[in-house]
Amino acid sequence: MASYGPEQRALFEDDAAKLYDEICQLGGIASSDYRIADGGELRGAFDLLAEMGLISYDSEQDRWAPEDPAGVQSRIVSPLSQEASKLLAESSQWNTVFGNLALSFRRAPQASTSRAITYLRGPVINDFLEQLLTECEEELLTAQPETGRRPGVLAQAALRDIATVERGVKMRTLYQHSARRSSATHKYVAAVTAQGAEVRTLDEFFNRMIVVDRRVAVIPHQDQSLVAVIVREPAVVEYLADVFERSWARARPFTNRETSLMKDIASEQRAMTMRMLIEGHADPVSAKRLGVSPRTYAGYVADLKAEYEAETRFQLGYTMGRLGVSGQEVELDED
C-alpha cells in the first residue's frame, strides 16, 4: 500500500482537491484534456487522484469519473492513524524510561552537591516542570503573582494540578488579591479546590515560585524572564518554603466571599497603595506590586485624593504625612 506524507497532502490540498471538485461538477474529465497530459499543469494532481482511487477510467466514454471518497478515506487515513498510535505509545514508553532515569539522578547524592543550582531557558522550562510535577509525591507549593493568565493556560493547569492532587499530593497556591477579579482564575480555583487543593490570596507582591516535596524549587531569574532557576540545595529550598509558609499564614482563603473578608482585602489594598505613594514608586512599579493594571492603580490613587481632599499627588502625600498616615495601620491593627 502506498504511503502518503506531508508532500502528498500539500499537493492534495492545493491542486488535487480542486481538480476532484471540478471532475465532480462536470461528471468527469476527458482523458485528452491537455492539463492532465504528460507535462501538463495538473498531471501531478491527476496522478495522485488516480493512485488514491478517487477517479476511475471509463473506457466507453474515454473519460475519468469521480469515485466516492468515503471508502478511499478509510484506506488512506486508517494506516496513518495506526502509525500515529504506535508512535505515541513508543514515545510514551521512552518518556517513562527517561523519567525514571531523571528521578534516579535527582535523588542521587551528587544531585544536591554538583548541581545545586541550574538554569533552564525557553521551551524546555515547561517540559521540565511537567516532568517535575509527575514526580511530586507529598507536597506542592506554588506562588503565582500573574493574574492575567490565559483561560486556555489555566484550563491545562487545572487538569495537571487535579491529577497531582488525586495522587494524594497536598497542594497549596498563593495568588495576589487582584486574582479575585479574574473569572478564569475563579474557575481554576473552583476546579482544584473541589479536589482538595488550597488557594489563598495576599496583598504584597511576590515572585513566582514552585516548591516540590521540599527538595526542588523553581524560581524566575532576576534579570531574564525566560530563564528559570532550579534550586536543589536543601538549605535554600527550605528557606524558600519558609518564606512561603510565612506568606501563607497572612493570606486570605480564596473561596471565602464573606463581606467582612472582602472589606479587609479592600483595606489591605488601600494600605498597600498608600505605602507605594509614600515610598515614591512609579505607577507601573506600584501597579505590578499590587498585581493590577496601571489604570486600576490610578483609580486607587484617585480614591485616596478624594478621601483626603487633595488635588495633586503632592498634596496627597503632604496631607498623609501631616496626619501621620504610613500605610501600616491595617497590619498594626491585626497585631
N, C-alpha and C positions, 0 to 999 in steps of 0.2 A: 504494500500500500504506500502511495506517495506521501511524503512528509511536507507539511506546509508551515512556513515560519513567517517572520515579520516582513520579509521582502515580498512573498506571495500575497500576504494580507494587504500590504500597501498597494500593490498592483490591482488587487481585487476591489479595494475601496475606491481607488482613483479612476480606474478605467473599466475593469471587467463588470462591476455592478451597473455602471451606466449603460454599457453595451447590452447586458442582460435585460435591463429595463426597456431598452429600445426594441430588442427582439420580442419581448412580451407584448409591447404595444402594437407592433406590426405583425405579430403572429409568426415571425421567423425572419431570417436574413438569407439572402441568396448567396450560394457558395461562390458566385462570381463577383461578389462585392469587392471592389478594389481595396477597401480598407482592411480586409482580413486576408488579402493575398500575401504571399511571401514578401516581406519588406514593408507591408502596409502599416499604417499608423496604429491600427488596433489588432495587429497579428498576435502580439503577446497576450493581450486580454482575451482574445478569441481562443487561443491555445489553452489558457488556464480554465476557461469555462468548459471547453470540450473535455479536458483532462479530469475535471471535477465531476463531469456528468450532468452539468446544468443545461447543456444543449445536446441535441442528438441530430444526426443527419437523416433527412427524409429523401430517399433516393428517387421517389416518384416525382417530387416537386423540385428536386435539386436545391434544397434549402436546409438550413439548420433551424430547428424548432426548440422552444424552451421546455425544460422539464421541471417538475415540482421540486423546489429546493428543500422541502421538509426531510425527505429521505437522505439527500446529499448532506444536509447539515449534521445529522447524527453520525454519518460515516466519517465526516471530516473533523467535527468538534470533539466527539467522544474520545478518540485516541489522545487528543491534546489534553483533555480533562484528566484522563487516566494518568498520563505522563506527569501532569502538574501535581496530582495527588501523590504520586511516587516521590517526586522531588520534594514536596512539602514534608512528607514522612521522613525522608532521608535527612533533610535539613534539621528537622526536629530532633532526630537521633544525634546528629552532630552537635547541636546546641546542648543537648543533655550531657554528652561526653565532655565538652569544653566547660560546661557549667560545673561539673564535678571537679574538673581539674582546677578551675578558678577557686572553688570552695576550699580545696585542699591547700592551694597556695596561700590564700588569705588567712587560713587558720594555722599555717605553719609558723614556727618561732621566728624565722628570719623575716616574715612579712611585717612584723611590728618593729623591726630594727633597721633593716636595709631599705624598706620602702614605707617609712613612717608618714611621709607626705609625698603625694604625686599630683600631677596636673593633667587634666583632660581638656581637649579643645574640640569645639564644633559638634558635629553629629554624633560622635562616639559617646558623648555625655549621656544622652538618653538611653543608648544601648547599655551602658554601664549601670545606670540607675534601675533599668528594668531587671537586669540580672541580679543586682544587689537586693532588690525588694523580694525577688523569688527566694533568696537565701535567708530572709528575715524569719526568725523563729519565735522571738519573745516580745520585743518592743520596738515600735516605730514612732519617733518623734519628728514632727515637721513644723517648720515655721514658714509661712507663705505670705510675704508682705504684698504680693501682687493681688489687686482686687479686680483687674480688668482681663483676667484670663478668658480666652475664648470659650464659648459654650461647648464646642467640639472637644477642646482640650480637657475641660472639666469632666465631660462625659466619659472620655477614655480613662481619666484619672480615677473616676468613681468605680469603673469596672475593675481596674487594677487594685485599688485600695480595698474594695469589698472582698476580692479574692484573698487579699492579705489577711484581713480581719477574720475571714471564715476559717483560716488555718489556725486560729487561736492566738494571733498576734494582737497585743494591746496597742492601739493606735491613738495618739493624741496630736491634734493640729492647732496651731495658733495663727489667727488672722488679725488684721487691724480692724478697729471698729467700723471703718468705712466699708468693709466687705459686706456688712449687713444690708447695704443698699443694692447689692448685685443679685438679681433674680437667678442668674446661672449659679452663683455660689450657694444660694439658698437651696437649690435643687440638689447640688452636690452634697451639701451638709446633710440634708434630709436622707439621702441615699446611704451615706456611710454611717451616720449615727443610728439609723434603723438596724444596722448590723452590729452595733456595739462600740463604734469609734466615738471619741470625744472631741469636740471642737469648741474653742473659746476665742474671744477677741480682746485686743489690748489697744490702748491709746498710742503708746510710743512706737516709733519706727524701729524696726529690727530687720536684719538681713535674712535672706533665705537660708534655711539650714535643714538638713536631714541627718538624723542620728539613728543608726540601725543596730539594735541589740547592744548599745553602748560599746561597740567595738570599732565601728566605722562612722565617720561624719563626713558630710559633703557640704561645703560652703562655697560661695562665689569668690572669685579673685577680686582683690580690692580695686584693680585698675582695668581689668578686661572682663567685660560682661559675658563673653563667650568662652570663658575659661572656668572650669570647676576645680576646686582644690579638694583632694581626697585625703582625709586625715585618719591614720590608723594608730598614732601614738596614744596609748591608753590614757596618759595624764591629760593630754589636750582634749581627747574625746570626752572624758569625764568632766572636764571644765566646761565644755560646751553644753553638755547635758545639764549641768548645774545652772548655767545661765538660762536654759530653757525652763527648768523647774521653778526658778525664781519668777520668771515672767508668767508662767502658768498660774502660780499662786495668786497673782494680782489680776489675772484676766477674768473676763465675764463669760458665762456659758452662752454659746451662740443661739441655742434653741430657746433660751429664756426670753420671752417677749413681754414680760410684765412692765407696766407703765413706770413703776419706780426704778427698775433697772435701766430702762431707756432714758429716763431723766438723768440717772447717774452717768450714763455713757455720754449724753449731750454735755453734761458738766465737765467731764474729763476732756472732751474735745475742745470745749471753750477754754479751759485752763491751758491746754496744750497750745492753742492759738496765742494766748497771752504770752506764754514763755517764748514762743517764736518771735513775737514782736519785740519783747523786752531784750532778747538776745541779739536782735538786729539781723536776723536771717532774711535772705531774699525770698520773694514769694515762691519761686519754683522749688527751692530747698524746703521751705516750710510746708508746701503742699505735699511734697514727697514724704516728709516726716509724718504727716497726718494721713497719708495714703489717699488723698483726694486730688481732684483736678485743680489747677490754678484758679479756675473760675469759681469753684466751690469754696476754695480758701478765701478768695476775695470777698465772697458773701459772708464768711465768718467775720472778717475784719470789718465789713460794713455794719454788721450787727453790733459789734463792740463799739464802733463810733457812735451809733445811735444810742446805745446804752449809756455811754459816758458823755454824750452830748459834745462830741468832738467832730470838727470838720475835716481835719487832716490827721495823718498818722502821727505827725509830730505832736499835735495837741493830745492825741490819744495816749501816746507814750508819756507825755508830761503829766497828764491827769492821773494815769495809773500809778506813776512814780510818786506823785504828791499824796495819793491815797494809800500808798504802801502796798499796792497790789503786786504780787510776784508770780502768780500763776501756779503756786504750790499749795494754794489754800485747800483744794479738794483732797490732796494726799495728806495734808496735816490733819484735816478733819477726820479722815479714816483712821489715823493712828490714835 
